[in-house]
Amino acid sequence: MRDSRITEWAKVLVEYSTRVKKGDVVLISAGGIEALPLVKELYVACLAKGAKYVEYEFALPEINRHFYNSASREQLAYFPAHRLDFMKQATVYIAIGAADNSMVMAQANQKNMIAYSKITRPIVDQRVKHTRWVVTRYPTHGAAQEARMSLEEYEDYVLSSCCLDWGVESRKQEKLKKMMDRTDRVRIKASDTDLLFSIQGLDGIKCDGRYNIPDGEVFTAPVKESVEGYITYNCPTIYQGKEFNSIRLEFTKGKIVKADAGKMTADLNRILDTDDGSRFIGEFAIGVNPGIRRPMRNILFDEKIFGSIHFTPGQCYDECDNGNRSAVHWDMVKLLEGDGEIWFDDLLIQKDGRFVHKDLLQLNPPDLPC
């Protein structure tokens, strides 16, 4: 993709999201060679900001698949300490997903993928806790096909949702964040969905372009053992290279006690049995990106869909720590447009995918009536 907007995109990532400055050590990690145009722009922008060292790498999913399918027990158990050593020196991490086939891992050895994610977790933890990091997705033909768009249409869609005025979006999100902070009980009601849980004492966190581009959500976490009821997700979700649809979860005292996904039920439960924390919820979020309005089978976009929530089995975030620990963090999305209500205590804040509380009307996209 040759487009002058890539320069603007790189500027958002370098100047706003990660705030690169003189003396930084930067790692640019691209998951696919198609991201080369953005990598070039990021590299130039980081040097211009005075970073003392900028490293870039390209990981190819097709090669990683061979590792999961062919690695011996000894190879799977090897911890790449050199990667952790470099991550300890890095101050900025910019990741770009650019896989042309989201199903490349569909037939990979899932057991080995789970095992290796546990082995390499310290590297991820170091990156999340000790760098200024951001993740984005580069348009590819495969991603455009999954979104049911031409590549040109998809490029326009991606860039329009990434290159927002994130300072303005941050100010819009502030009232929702403050309302979360004052809330005890949350109830989600929709078709085959009735969830009740507490978020008391857990902060609302704005996602305003600092860690994900595109961004656009406000999240918190449920009190770990407070979740009761059931939810049916109506947005496709891809995890470990496999697509899941119509996932239905039932909760008792915070724990997923029943999980169904049709023909994928066995795979679903295998993932939810990864560890003690994978059957508890680590995140509850409301999507508010005005430019993202339909599923694309890409979670970085789908979790930001305006008029959606995601309710996430697995690891919580440090910024909103409900005590849940897991190698899993699986953002499952529920679309509420035309069917759904969000209640904060006794206040109806959103109905059928648009905000109805007077303090939150400015979050609605311009094409939605207030």
Residue frames as qw, qx, qy, qz and C-alpha x, y, z in Angstrom:
[[0.000, 0.889, 0.459, 0.000, 0.00, 0.00, 0.00],
 [0.402, 0.081, 0.012, 0.912, 1.49, 3.34, -1.10],
 [0.200, -0.820, -0.462, -0.272, -0.42, 6.07, 0.61],
 [0.178, 0.536, -0.292, 0.772, 0.67, 9.38, 2.13],
 [0.642, -0.593, -0.018, -0.486, -1.63, 8.59, 5.06],
 [0.889, -0.122, -0.350, 0.270, 0.89, 5.98, 6.22],
 [0.362, 0.342, -0.322, 0.805, 3.13, 8.87, 7.27],
 [0.425, -0.499, 0.080, -0.751, 0.26, 10.28, 9.35],
 [0.907, -0.287, -0.265, -0.156, -0.38, 6.82, 10.82],
 [0.742, 0.085, -0.389, 0.539, 3.29, 6.46, 11.80],
 [0.047, 0.461, -0.240, 0.853, 3.17, 9.92, 13.36],
 [0.697, -0.486, -0.072, -0.522, 0.20, 8.89, 15.55],
 [0.937, -0.171, -0.284, 0.113, 2.05, 5.75, 16.70],
 [0.644, 0.172, -0.294, 0.685, 5.38, 7.47, 17.38],
 [0.064, 0.367, -0.182, 0.910, 4.36, 10.90, 18.66],
 [0.584, -0.401, 0.014, -0.706, 1.03, 10.22, 20.37],
 [0.918, -0.219, -0.274, -0.186, 0.84, 6.53, 21.30],
 [0.878, -0.149, -0.233, 0.390, 4.41, 5.78, 22.40],
 [0.171, -0.983, 0.073, 0.004, 5.77, 9.33, 22.76],
 [0.861, 0.113, -0.019, 0.496, 9.21, 8.41, 21.40],
 [0.128, -0.985, 0.117, 0.010, 11.90, 10.74, 22.68],
 [0.348, 0.729, -0.557, 0.194, 15.64, 11.24, 22.71],
 [0.148, -0.472, 0.811, -0.312, 17.50, 8.27, 24.16],
 [0.846, 0.012, 0.294, -0.445, 14.75, 5.66, 23.67],
 [0.107, -0.239, 0.931, 0.254, 15.47, 2.09, 22.62],
 [0.677, 0.273, 0.071, -0.680, 12.74, 1.03, 20.21],
 [0.283, -0.028, 0.935, 0.213, 11.68, -2.37, 18.92],
 [0.596, 0.314, -0.129, -0.728, 9.41, -2.42, 15.85],
 [0.329, -0.066, 0.942, 0.015, 7.97, -5.92, 15.45],
 [0.567, 0.287, -0.252, -0.730, 6.03, -6.77, 12.29],
 [0.596, 0.021, 0.790, -0.143, 4.04, -9.98, 11.94],
 [0.663, 0.557, 0.489, 0.100, 4.24, -10.22, 8.16],
 [0.476, -0.087, 0.309, 0.818, 6.38, -8.73, 5.41],
 [0.143, 0.703, 0.537, 0.444, 3.40, -6.79, 3.99],
 [0.320, -0.894, -0.248, 0.191, 3.88, -4.21, 6.77],
 [0.663, -0.003, 0.095, 0.742, 7.19, -3.02, 5.28],
 [0.152, 0.648, 0.205, 0.718, 5.87, 0.43, 4.17],
 [0.485, -0.823, -0.114, -0.272, 4.71, 1.25, 7.71],
 [0.830, -0.375, -0.025, 0.413, 7.91, -0.17, 9.25],
 [0.532, 0.320, 0.103, 0.777, 9.95, 2.19, 7.06],
 [0.118, -0.750, -0.146, -0.634, 7.90, 5.22, 8.12],
 [0.713, -0.692, -0.109, -0.038, 8.11, 4.23, 11.79],
 [0.809, -0.116, -0.016, 0.577, 11.87, 3.72, 11.58],
 [0.325, 0.476, 0.092, 0.812, 12.40, 7.18, 10.06],
 [0.356, -0.770, -0.167, -0.502, 10.03, 8.82, 12.56],
 [0.805, -0.554, -0.126, 0.171, 11.73, 7.20, 15.58],
 [0.674, 0.048, 0.009, 0.738, 15.17, 8.34, 14.43],
 [0.087, 0.626, 0.161, 0.758, 13.81, 11.85, 13.87],
 [0.561, -0.756, -0.149, -0.303, 12.57, 11.90, 17.46],
 [0.026, -0.756, 0.570, -0.321, 16.05, 11.07, 18.74],
 [0.959, -0.237, 0.110, -0.109, 15.79, 7.38, 19.64],
 [0.185, -0.733, 0.636, 0.157, 19.32, 6.15, 20.27],
 [0.092, -0.180, 0.948, 0.246, 18.60, 2.70, 18.83],
 [0.725, 0.235, 0.091, -0.641, 15.81, 1.35, 16.66],
 [0.176, -0.168, 0.953, 0.182, 15.56, -2.37, 15.94],
 [0.707, 0.211, -0.061, -0.672, 13.03, -3.96, 13.60],
 [0.243, -0.136, 0.959, 0.044, 12.02, -7.57, 13.09],
 [0.651, 0.119, -0.328, -0.674, 9.67, -9.52, 10.86],
 [0.406, -0.079, 0.882, -0.225, 7.98, -12.66, 12.20],
 [0.462, 0.138, -0.587, -0.650, 6.33, -14.91, 9.61],
 [0.733, -0.137, 0.391, -0.539, 3.35, -16.96, 10.82],
 [0.895, 0.300, -0.271, -0.189, 3.95, -19.65, 8.20],
 [0.461, 0.432, -0.689, 0.356, 7.35, -20.33, 9.77],
 [0.326, -0.329, 0.595, -0.657, 6.01, -20.19, 13.32],
 [0.879, 0.008, -0.003, -0.477, 3.42, -22.82, 12.37],
 [0.780, 0.304, -0.539, 0.092, 6.22, -25.28, 11.61],
 [0.073, 0.403, -0.694, 0.592, 7.67, -24.71, 15.06],
 [0.615, -0.171, 0.399, -0.658, 4.40, -25.57, 16.81],
 [0.927, 0.171, -0.100, -0.319, 3.91, -28.66, 14.68],
 [0.820, 0.366, -0.398, 0.189, 7.50, -29.95, 14.69],
 [0.029, -0.694, 0.538, -0.477, 9.23, -28.81, 17.87],
 [0.618, -0.071, -0.754, 0.211, 10.45, -31.44, 20.30],
 [0.565, -0.737, -0.366, 0.058, 9.70, -31.32, 24.01],
 [0.610, -0.339, -0.043, 0.715, 13.18, -29.91, 24.59],
 [0.230, 0.279, 0.302, 0.882, 12.71, -27.23, 21.94],
 [0.310, -0.714, -0.448, -0.439, 9.34, -26.22, 23.36],
 [0.645, -0.670, -0.281, 0.239, 10.83, -25.94, 26.84],
 [0.573, 0.043, -0.012, 0.818, 13.73, -23.70, 25.77],
 [0.074, -0.907, -0.308, 0.277, 13.35, -20.15, 27.04],
 [0.569, 0.558, 0.102, 0.595, 14.81, -17.54, 24.65],
 [0.473, -0.665, -0.251, 0.521, 16.59, -15.51, 27.31],
 [0.362, -0.029, 0.250, 0.898, 18.17, -13.22, 24.70],
 [0.086, -0.593, -0.524, -0.606, 14.73, -11.93, 23.78],
 [0.478, -0.787, -0.380, 0.091, 13.97, -11.11, 27.41],
 [0.561, -0.362, -0.006, 0.745, 17.39, -9.45, 27.80],
 [0.189, 0.235, 0.345, 0.889, 16.70, -7.12, 24.88],
 [0.276, -0.707, -0.526, -0.385, 13.15, -6.41, 26.06],
 [0.547, -0.655, -0.309, 0.420, 14.63, -5.29, 29.39],
 [0.376, -0.214, 0.150, 0.889, 16.61, -2.65, 27.48],
 [0.053, 0.459, 0.568, 0.681, 13.71, -1.54, 25.29],
 [0.061, 0.272, 0.422, -0.863, 11.69, 1.49, 26.31],
 [0.554, 0.385, -0.014, -0.738, 9.28, 1.48, 23.33],
 [0.329, 0.038, 0.924, 0.192, 7.62, -1.44, 21.55],
 [0.526, 0.397, -0.075, -0.748, 5.56, -1.05, 18.37],
 [0.412, 0.036, 0.904, 0.107, 3.87, -4.18, 17.01],
 [0.484, 0.362, -0.258, -0.754, 2.23, -4.47, 13.60],
 [0.629, 0.134, 0.762, -0.080, 0.05, -7.43, 12.70],
 [0.390, 0.553, -0.361, -0.641, 0.11, -8.09, 8.96],
 [0.405, -0.023, 0.910, 0.091, -0.75, -11.74, 8.47],
 [0.366, 0.181, -0.467, -0.784, -2.39, -12.39, 5.11],
 [0.634, -0.168, -0.693, -0.298, -4.15, -15.52, 6.37],
 [0.444, -0.506, 0.395, -0.626, -5.78, -15.46, 9.81],
 [0.956, -0.118, 0.061, -0.263, -6.25, -19.24, 9.59],
 [0.490, 0.596, -0.626, 0.115, -2.57, -20.01, 9.22],
 [0.077, -0.343, 0.825, -0.442, -2.56, -21.55, 12.72],
 [0.773, -0.099, -0.011, -0.627, -5.87, -23.41, 12.37],
 [0.961, 0.042, -0.268, -0.055, -4.21, -26.81, 12.01],
 [0.258, 0.574, -0.627, 0.460, -1.20, -26.04, 14.18],
 [0.572, -0.213, -0.746, 0.266, -0.62, -28.09, 17.33],
 [0.327, -0.775, -0.127, -0.526, -2.82, -26.23, 19.85],
 [0.816, -0.535, -0.143, 0.166, -1.30, -27.99, 22.85],
 [0.689, 0.010, 0.001, 0.725, 2.17, -26.82, 21.84],
 [0.090, 0.636, 0.151, 0.751, 0.92, -23.29, 21.22],
 [0.569, -0.762, -0.144, -0.274, -0.51, -23.12, 24.74],
 [0.848, -0.354, -0.072, 0.387, 2.62, -24.61, 26.28],
 [0.561, 0.229, 0.052, 0.794, 4.92, -22.17, 24.48],
 [0.128, -0.762, -0.160, -0.615, 2.75, -19.19, 25.43],
 [0.712, -0.696, -0.095, 0.004, 3.31, -20.13, 29.07],
 [0.796, -0.102, 0.023, 0.596, 7.08, -20.47, 28.56],
 [0.381, 0.325, 0.145, 0.853, 7.40, -17.06, 26.89],
 [0.253, -0.846, -0.455, -0.112, 5.00, -15.22, 29.18],
 [0.499, -0.621, -0.094, 0.597, 7.83, -13.37, 31.01],
 [0.335, 0.057, 0.370, 0.865, 8.77, -11.63, 27.74],
 [0.114, -0.647, -0.546, -0.519, 5.20, -10.46, 27.23],
 [0.472, -0.773, -0.372, 0.204, 4.99, -9.33, 30.86],
 [0.490, -0.356, 0.072, 0.792, 8.21, -7.34, 30.52],
 [0.165, 0.291, 0.470, 0.817, 6.92, -5.66, 27.39],
 [0.262, -0.719, -0.546, -0.342, 3.51, -4.82, 28.86],
 [0.544, -0.749, -0.295, 0.236, 4.77, -3.63, 32.24],
 [0.521, -0.587, 0.129, 0.606, 7.98, -1.84, 31.34],
 [0.303, 0.049, 0.459, 0.834, 7.73, -0.34, 27.84],
 [0.391, 0.489, 0.144, -0.766, 5.57, 2.29, 26.19],
 [0.263, 0.023, 0.896, 0.357, 3.90, -0.07, 23.75],
 [0.562, 0.408, 0.085, -0.715, 1.31, 0.04, 21.01],
 [0.430, 0.089, 0.869, 0.227, -0.20, -2.56, 18.68],
 [0.472, 0.501, -0.064, -0.723, -1.71, -1.93, 15.25],
 [0.702, 0.221, 0.670, 0.097, -2.81, -3.92, 12.16],
 [0.017, 0.433, -0.477, -0.765, -1.69, -3.37, 8.58],
 [0.752, 0.395, 0.149, -0.507, -4.17, -3.89, 5.71],
 [0.200, -0.269, 0.877, 0.345, -3.58, -7.07, 3.70],
 [0.472, 0.029, -0.598, -0.648, -5.54, -8.81, 0.96],
 [0.386, -0.199, -0.896, 0.090, -6.46, -11.62, 3.37],
 [0.044, -0.340, -0.575, 0.743, -7.75, -9.25, 6.03],
 [0.326, 0.210, -0.172, -0.906, -9.73, -7.33, 3.40],
 [0.459, -0.063, -0.787, -0.408, -11.31, -10.56, 2.20],
 [0.284, -0.305, -0.836, 0.357, -12.33, -11.51, 5.73],
 [0.076, 0.394, 0.333, -0.853, -13.85, -8.06, 6.16],
 [0.435, 0.577, 0.680, 0.123, -15.68, -8.61, 2.87],
 [0.133, 0.917, -0.022, -0.376, -14.11, -5.56, 1.27],
 [0.724, 0.598, -0.110, 0.326, -11.76, -4.80, -1.58],
 [0.675, -0.157, -0.221, 0.686, -8.22, -3.98, -0.47],
 [0.138, 0.375, 0.065, 0.914, -8.75, -0.31, -1.36],
 [0.513, -0.630, -0.276, -0.513, -11.97, -0.16, 0.67],
 [0.815, -0.432, -0.313, 0.226, -10.28, -1.91, 3.56],
 [0.526, 0.103, -0.152, 0.831, -7.31, 0.46, 3.51],
 [0.142, -0.520, -0.110, -0.835, -9.69, 3.42, 3.72],
 [0.711, -0.568, -0.324, -0.260, -11.59, 1.76, 6.57],
 [0.786, -0.255, -0.292, 0.482, -8.43, 0.99, 8.56],
 [0.387, 0.191, -0.085, 0.898, -6.85, 4.39, 8.10],
 [0.284, -0.583, -0.196, -0.736, -10.05, 6.27, 8.93],
 [0.762, -0.579, -0.261, -0.126, -10.37, 4.38, 12.23],
 [0.773, -0.168, -0.192, 0.581, -6.67, 4.81, 13.10],
 [0.348, 0.176, 0.012, 0.921, -6.02, 8.44, 12.20],
 [0.267, -0.826, -0.465, -0.176, -8.57, 10.06, 14.50],
 [0.009, 0.661, -0.327, 0.675, -7.92, 13.06, 16.74],
 [0.645, -0.227, -0.707, 0.183, -7.24, 10.91, 19.77],
 [0.118, 0.016, -0.441, 0.890, -7.09, 13.90, 22.10],
 [0.502, -0.123, -0.112, -0.849, -10.73, 14.64, 21.28],
 [0.743, -0.143, -0.612, -0.232, -11.69, 10.98, 21.64],
 [0.438, -0.027, -0.696, 0.569, -10.00, 10.86, 25.03],
 [0.173, -0.048, 0.303, -0.936, -12.09, 13.76, 26.29],
 [0.667, -0.117, -0.351, -0.647, -15.27, 12.06, 25.08],
 [0.706, -0.079, -0.702, 0.056, -14.36, 8.87, 26.95],
 [0.133, 0.260, -0.588, 0.754, -13.72, 10.67, 30.23],
 [0.561, -0.218, 0.179, -0.779, -17.38, 10.82, 31.32],
 [0.896, -0.027, -0.374, -0.240, -17.89, 7.11, 30.69],
 [0.562, 0.212, -0.645, 0.472, -14.75, 6.35, 32.68],
 [0.125, -0.254, 0.476, -0.833, -15.97, 8.47, 35.60],
 [0.758, -0.155, -0.061, -0.631, -19.38, 6.81, 35.49],
 [0.823, 0.070, -0.560, 0.064, -17.71, 3.38, 35.66],
 [0.299, 0.276, -0.622, 0.669, -15.72, 4.54, 38.67],
 [0.389, -0.203, 0.351, -0.827, -18.95, 5.34, 40.54],
 [0.791, -0.018, -0.337, -0.511, -20.72, 2.09, 39.62],
 [0.503, -0.313, 0.765, -0.252, -21.18, -1.05, 41.70],
 [0.635, 0.201, 0.744, -0.054, -23.49, -3.35, 39.70],
 [0.243, 0.372, -0.528, -0.724, -23.49, -3.83, 35.94],
 [0.652, 0.259, 0.686, -0.193, -26.22, -5.67, 34.07],
 [0.141, 0.308, -0.636, -0.693, -26.12, -6.67, 30.40],
 [0.589, 0.329, 0.660, -0.330, -29.41, -7.76, 28.86],
 [0.371, 0.438, -0.501, -0.647, -29.93, -8.94, 25.27],
 [0.892, 0.127, -0.251, -0.353, -31.06, -12.00, 23.33],
 [0.940, -0.078, -0.294, 0.153, -29.91, -15.11, 25.21],
 [0.456, 0.285, -0.392, 0.746, -27.85, -12.85, 27.47],
 [0.463, -0.810, -0.125, -0.338, -28.45, -11.80, 31.06],
 [0.665, 0.114, -0.443, 0.591, -25.32, -10.99, 33.02],
 [0.378, -0.892, -0.037, -0.247, -24.99, -9.38, 36.43],
 [0.779, -0.018, -0.281, 0.561, -21.67, -8.52, 38.07],
 [0.325, -0.912, -0.087, 0.233, -19.94, -5.97, 40.27],
 [0.624, 0.507, -0.104, 0.585, -17.15, -3.58, 39.27],
 [0.400, -0.908, -0.031, -0.121, -17.02, -1.84, 42.65],
 [0.580, -0.703, 0.320, 0.260, -13.52, -0.66, 43.53],
 [0.670, 0.046, 0.514, 0.533, -12.12, -1.35, 40.05],
 [0.024, 0.600, -0.103, -0.793, -11.21, 1.69, 37.98],
 [0.683, 0.668, 0.295, -0.032, -12.52, 2.47, 34.53],
 [0.476, -0.397, 0.432, 0.655, -9.66, 2.76, 32.03],
 [0.503, 0.762, -0.004, -0.407, -9.82, 4.87, 28.89],
 [0.685, 0.007, 0.549, 0.479, -8.37, 3.33, 25.72],
 [0.253, 0.913, 0.138, -0.290, -7.68, 6.48, 23.78],
 [0.651, 0.733, -0.172, 0.101, -4.92, 5.58, 21.35],
 [0.264, -0.785, 0.554, -0.080, -2.07, 4.89, 23.76],
 [0.507, -0.311, 0.804, 0.012, -1.82, 1.09, 23.46],
 [0.525, 0.328, 0.757, 0.211, -3.88, 0.09, 20.43],
 [0.261, 0.513, -0.185, -0.797, -4.38, 1.80, 17.09],
 [0.295, -0.558, -0.196, -0.751, -7.19, 1.76, 16.23],
 [0.110, -0.082, -0.771, 0.622, -8.42, 2.22, 19.77],
 [0.414, -0.242, -0.178, -0.859, -11.73, 3.21, 21.28],
 [0.656, -0.396, -0.635, -0.094, -13.00, 1.42, 24.36],
 [0.267, -0.594, 0.451, -0.611, -13.40, 2.02, 28.06],
 [0.749, -0.061, -0.659, -0.026, -12.71, -1.05, 30.18],
 [0.439, -0.577, 0.503, -0.471, -12.69, -2.29, 33.72],
 [0.371, 0.110, -0.922, 0.007, -12.89, -5.75, 35.28],
 [0.697, -0.495, -0.293, -0.427, -15.56, -7.55, 37.26],
 [0.468, -0.529, 0.617, -0.347, -15.01, -8.46, 40.88],
 [0.149, 0.334, -0.903, -0.226, -13.65, -11.91, 40.19],
 [0.011, -0.178, -0.979, 0.097, -16.31, -14.08, 41.80],
 [0.295, 0.357, 0.366, -0.807, -19.27, -11.74, 41.24],
 [0.350, 0.205, -0.546, -0.733, -20.32, -12.78, 37.72],
 [0.436, 0.218, 0.827, -0.280, -23.67, -14.56, 37.48],
 [0.595, 0.591, 0.165, -0.519, -25.80, -15.43, 34.48],
 [0.711, 0.174, 0.589, 0.342, -25.11, -16.19, 30.84],
 [0.184, 0.732, -0.216, -0.620, -23.99, -14.55, 27.62],
 [0.769, 0.340, 0.482, 0.245, -24.12, -15.51, 23.96],
 [0.178, -0.563, 0.326, 0.738, -21.56, -13.75, 21.78],
 [0.658, 0.624, 0.408, -0.102, -22.73, -12.85, 18.28],
 [0.271, 0.871, -0.367, -0.180, -19.45, -11.68, 16.78],
 [0.936, 0.211, -0.225, 0.170, -17.01, -14.18, 15.19],
 [0.359, -0.837, 0.412, -0.004, -13.80, -14.62, 17.15],
 [0.824, 0.399, -0.372, 0.150, -10.52, -16.15, 16.02],
 [0.497, -0.734, 0.439, -0.145, -8.26, -17.64, 18.66],
 [0.509, -0.386, 0.744, 0.197, -5.12, -19.69, 18.06],
 [0.062, 0.250, -0.732, -0.631, -5.95, -19.75, 14.37],
 [0.024, -0.354, -0.924, -0.141, -9.47, -21.15, 14.70],
 [0.270, -0.260, -0.142, -0.916, -12.78, -19.37, 14.20],
 [0.055, -0.331, -0.867, 0.368, -15.48, -19.64, 16.86],
 [0.264, -0.305, -0.310, -0.861, -19.08, -18.50, 16.43],
 [0.654, -0.468, -0.265, -0.532, -22.06, -18.17, 18.78],
 [0.397, 0.102, -0.758, 0.508, -20.05, -18.92, 21.92],
 [0.565, -0.636, -0.205, -0.484, -22.35, -19.27, 24.93],
 [0.355, 0.206, -0.705, 0.578, -20.96, -19.07, 28.47],
 [0.600, -0.666, -0.332, -0.295, -22.73, -19.66, 31.78],
 [0.231, 0.464, -0.536, 0.666, -21.36, -18.33, 35.06],
 [0.694, -0.632, -0.330, -0.096, -21.71, -19.24, 38.71],
 [0.590, -0.752, 0.062, 0.288, -19.76, -17.29, 41.34],
 [0.004, -0.841, 0.383, 0.382, -17.58, -15.79, 38.63],
 [0.342, -0.305, 0.836, 0.303, -16.56, -19.07, 37.02],
 [0.584, 0.277, -0.463, -0.606, -17.52, -20.35, 33.57],
 [0.557, -0.131, 0.769, -0.283, -19.36, -23.54, 34.46],
 [0.685, 0.400, 0.605, 0.067, -20.67, -24.30, 30.98],
 [0.045, 0.617, -0.375, -0.691, -19.25, -23.31, 27.59],
 [0.678, 0.384, 0.625, 0.052, -20.72, -24.12, 24.20],
 [0.127, 0.623, -0.351, -0.688, -19.69, -23.26, 20.64],
 [0.833, 0.402, -0.080, -0.371, -21.44, -25.85, 18.51],
 [0.945, 0.246, -0.150, 0.153, -18.96, -28.03, 16.66],
 [0.399, 0.583, -0.425, 0.565, -16.11, -26.06, 18.27],
 [0.652, -0.688, 0.005, -0.320, -17.22, -26.81, 21.85],
 [0.923, -0.220, -0.061, 0.308, -14.36, -29.24, 22.55],
 [0.551, 0.383, -0.072, 0.738, -11.78, -26.72, 21.29],
 [0.223, -0.753, -0.003, -0.619, -13.42, -23.95, 23.33],
 [0.782, -0.607, 0.011, -0.144, -13.29, -25.93, 26.55],
 [0.866, 0.040, -0.098, 0.488, -9.73, -27.05, 25.90],
 [0.292, 0.538, -0.108, 0.784, -8.65, -23.40, 25.83],
 [0.457, -0.689, 0.020, -0.562, -10.76, -22.53, 28.88],
 [0.912, -0.404, -0.039, 0.050, -9.01, -25.37, 30.75],
 [0.556, 0.621, -0.339, 0.436, -5.55, -23.88, 30.11],
 [0.317, 0.132, -0.624, 0.702, -5.14, -22.91, 33.77],
 [0.150, -0.489, -0.739, 0.439, -7.09, -21.93, 36.89],
 [0.038, 0.497, 0.158, -0.852, -7.74, -18.38, 35.69],
 [0.040, 0.040, -0.643, -0.764, -8.98, -19.08, 32.17],
 [0.190, -0.521, -0.803, -0.218, -12.55, -19.75, 33.35],
 [0.179, -0.738, -0.397, 0.515, -12.79, -16.40, 35.14],
 [0.367, 0.839, 0.270, 0.298, -13.22, -12.97, 33.55],
 [0.583, -0.255, -0.056, 0.770, -10.33, -10.52, 33.38],
 [0.060, -0.131, 0.167, 0.975, -11.94, -7.63, 31.48],
 [0.254, 0.707, 0.656, -0.073, -15.26, -5.96, 30.75],
 [0.201, -0.272, 0.226, 0.914, -15.23, -3.24, 28.09],
 [0.423, 0.744, 0.440, -0.270, -17.53, -1.03, 26.04],
 [0.529, 0.143, 0.444, 0.709, -16.53, -0.28, 22.44],
 [0.084, 0.846, 0.290, -0.440, -16.76, 3.38, 21.38],
 [0.293, -0.249, 0.479, 0.789, -14.76, 3.86, 18.15],
 [0.482, 0.573, 0.242, -0.617, -17.12, 5.85, 15.89],
 [0.396, 0.571, -0.530, -0.486, -15.44, 4.56, 12.74],
 [0.124, 0.144, -0.980, -0.058, -15.75, 0.84, 13.47],
 [0.601, 0.014, 0.157, -0.783, -19.27, -0.41, 13.03],
 [0.936, 0.119, -0.113, -0.312, -19.15, -4.04, 11.87],
 [0.802, -0.391, 0.431, 0.137, -17.13, -7.21, 12.56],
 [0.457, 0.749, -0.446, -0.176, -13.96, -7.78, 10.57],
 [0.983, -0.079, -0.124, 0.109, -12.73, -11.01, 12.18],
 [0.522, 0.377, -0.346, 0.682, -9.83, -9.02, 13.58],
 [0.493, -0.635, -0.540, 0.248, -10.03, -8.51, 17.33],
 [0.339, -0.202, -0.103, 0.913, -8.05, -5.28, 17.39],
 [0.198, -0.172, -0.321, -0.910, -10.91, -3.76, 15.39],
 [0.481, -0.412, -0.694, -0.342, -13.85, -5.86, 16.54],
 [0.450, -0.450, -0.604, 0.480, -13.39, -5.14, 20.25],
 [0.106, -0.246, -0.092, 0.959, -13.70, -1.41, 19.44],
 [0.052, -0.438, -0.698, -0.565, -16.98, -1.68, 17.48],
 [0.248, -0.120, 0.232, -0.933, -19.32, 1.10, 18.53],
 [0.762, -0.118, -0.052, -0.635, -22.33, -0.49, 20.22],
 [0.824, 0.057, -0.562, 0.043, -20.47, -3.57, 21.43],
 [0.549, -0.710, 0.401, -0.183, -19.08, -4.98, 24.64],
 [0.697, 0.272, -0.659, 0.071, -16.39, -7.55, 25.21],
 [0.732, -0.537, 0.274, -0.316, -16.33, -9.83, 28.21],
 [0.503, 0.624, -0.596, 0.050, -12.95, -11.50, 28.37],
 [0.944, -0.325, -0.038, 0.034, -12.01, -14.86, 29.88],
 [0.820, 0.181, -0.182, 0.512, -8.51, -14.94, 31.33],
 [0.531, -0.125, -0.226, 0.807, -5.80, -12.54, 32.40],
 [0.050, -0.943, -0.301, 0.132, -6.74, -9.14, 33.77],
 [0.456, 0.664, -0.107, 0.583, -4.73, -5.99, 33.12],
 [0.492, -0.139, -0.456, 0.729, -2.45, -4.44, 35.73],
 [0.067, -0.241, -0.011, -0.968, -4.28, -1.11, 35.35],
 [0.678, -0.244, 0.025, -0.693, -7.46, -2.79, 36.58],
 [0.293, 0.252, -0.913, 0.133, -6.35, -5.81, 38.59],
 [0.762, -0.311, -0.014, -0.568, -9.15, -8.08, 39.83],
 [0.544, -0.470, 0.678, -0.156, -6.66, -10.76, 40.84],
 [0.925, 0.262, 0.250, -0.111, -7.20, -13.11, 37.88],
 [0.136, -0.645, 0.669, 0.345, -4.08, -14.69, 36.40],
 [0.847, 0.288, 0.444, -0.053, -3.99, -16.76, 33.22],
 [0.376, -0.208, 0.601, 0.674, -2.01, -17.44, 30.04],
 [0.194, 0.556, 0.712, 0.384, -5.31, -16.80, 28.23],
 [0.116, 0.486, 0.215, -0.839, -6.77, -13.37, 27.42],
 [0.188, 0.294, 0.815, 0.462, -9.58, -13.95, 24.95],
 [0.222, 0.280, 0.125, -0.926, -11.61, -10.89, 23.95],
 [0.122, 0.396, 0.881, 0.231, -15.06, -12.19, 22.99],
 [0.096, 0.054, -0.066, -0.992, -17.37, -9.57, 21.50],
 [0.151, 0.569, 0.796, -0.144, -21.12, -9.08, 21.91],
 [0.022, 0.212, 0.319, 0.923, -22.84, -6.67, 19.49],
 [0.054, 0.459, 0.696, -0.549, -25.74, -4.79, 21.07],
 [0.180, 0.168, -0.271, -0.930, -26.94, -2.71, 18.10],
 [0.566, -0.101, -0.467, -0.672, -30.69, -3.17, 17.81],
 [0.841, -0.323, -0.404, -0.160, -30.80, -5.61, 20.73],
 [0.680, -0.077, -0.492, 0.538, -29.35, -4.95, 24.12],
 [0.293, -0.901, -0.049, -0.317, -29.17, -2.85, 27.25],
 [0.557, 0.145, -0.509, 0.639, -26.33, -1.81, 29.56],
 [0.470, -0.817, -0.215, -0.258, -27.28, -0.82, 33.09],
 [0.366, 0.298, -0.545, 0.693, -24.98, 0.83, 35.64],
 [0.091, 0.156, 0.693, -0.698, -26.69, 0.27, 38.99],
 [0.334, 0.588, 0.680, -0.284, -30.21, 1.63, 38.34],
 [0.215, 0.713, -0.159, -0.648, -29.24, 3.76, 35.34],
 [0.788, 0.425, 0.409, 0.175, -29.81, 2.66, 31.75],
 [0.220, -0.681, 0.307, 0.628, -26.75, 4.03, 29.95],
 [0.131, 0.328, -0.688, -0.634, -27.04, 2.33, 26.56],
 [0.679, 0.297, 0.571, -0.352, -29.93, 0.82, 24.62],
 [0.788, 0.528, 0.316, 0.031, -29.75, -1.05, 21.32],
 [0.752, 0.167, 0.168, 0.616, -26.17, 0.04, 20.71],
 [0.205, 0.622, 0.014, 0.755, -26.37, 3.78, 21.36],
 [0.262, -0.136, -0.583, 0.757, -25.86, 5.78, 24.52],
 [0.224, -0.695, -0.545, -0.412, -29.05, 7.16, 26.06],
 [0.479, -0.661, -0.337, 0.470, -27.76, 8.68, 29.30],
 [0.182, 0.976, 0.112, 0.047, -27.51, 12.45, 28.92],
 [0.363, -0.811, 0.387, 0.247, -23.89, 12.57, 30.11],
 [0.573, -0.210, 0.704, 0.362, -22.76, 10.12, 27.40],
 [0.620, 0.685, 0.343, -0.169, -24.59, 11.35, 24.29],
 [0.181, 0.861, -0.380, -0.287, -21.44, 12.93, 22.84],
 [0.417, -0.337, 0.821, 0.197, -19.95, 9.46, 22.42],
 [0.685, 0.465, 0.554, -0.087, -22.59, 8.56, 19.81],
 [0.410, 0.035, 0.514, 0.753, -21.32, 8.86, 16.21],
 [0.172, 0.268, -0.039, -0.947, -22.76, 11.83, 14.29],
 [0.393, -0.034, -0.666, -0.633, -24.98, 9.59, 12.15],
 [0.328, -0.375, -0.855, 0.145, -26.76, 8.22, 15.22],
 [0.265, -0.731, -0.225, -0.587, -29.61, 10.28, 16.68],
 [0.174, 0.200, -0.644, 0.718, -29.00, 11.65, 20.18]]
